[in-house]
Amino acid sequence: MIILTRVDHRLLHGQVAFSWTQNLGADCILIANDDVPTNDIRKTTIKLAKPQGVKLVIKSIEDSIHALQSGVTDKYKLFIVVDSIKDAYKLAENCPEIDKINLGGIKAKEGSKNIGKAVNVLPAEEELLRKMVAKGITVDIRQVPSDKKVAVEDVL
């Protein structure tokens, strides 16, 4: 069962590993990213941040979609972490059970606008967020679970 999908450019770090995983009661974290599976330095760094007693799976976006569609992840309380809105959108398009997306950290880029603490979006990403909301996906902005939820449609 997918508990939450989070967009965070840092992927797995203290906030995600401990605050979110504990708060959600997740027993498995899926890092869905096209670079990490082939980048040994990033992979090692992410493995070091893994909380004890929680399974960590690192897959490309396509492999993540296949795993989610196949049902092999159904036995877990799954917390998915991606590093971009584009990746979250692609997962949600292919896996209808993704119904909640949290925006936690998206660094500023040329042409992006700030829509929340540490959340910056480009016009194309804004469009993807609007599409997800229109499909009934709940998209909120929160750094940590104790922060007040800010609905993305209220700040776009």
Stockholm file with secondary structure:
# STOCKHOLM 1.0

chainA/1-156         MIILTRVDHRLLHGQVAFSWTQNLGADCILIANDDVPTNDIRKTTIKLAKPQGVKLVIKSIEDSIHALQSGVTDKYKLFIVVDSIKDAYKLAENCPEIDKINLGGIKAKEGSKNIGKAVNVLPAEEELLRKMVAKGITVDIRQVPSDKKVAVEDVL
#=GR chainA/1-156 SS CEEEEEEETTCSSHIIIIIIHHHHTCSEEEEECSSGGGCHHHHHHHHHTCCTTCEEEEECHHHHHHHHHHTTTTTSCEEEEESCHHHHHHHHHHCTTCCEEEEEEBCCCTTCEEEETTEEECHHHHHHHHHHHHTTCEEEECSSTTSCCEEGGGTC
#=GC SS_cons         CEEEEEEETTCSSHIIIIIIHHHHTCSEEEEECSSGGGCHHHHHHHHHTCCTTCEEEEECHHHHHHHHHHTTTTTSCEEEEESCHHHHHHHHHHCTTCCEEEEEEBCCCTTCEEEETTEEECHHHHHHHHHHHHTTCEEEECSSTTSCCEEGGGTC
//
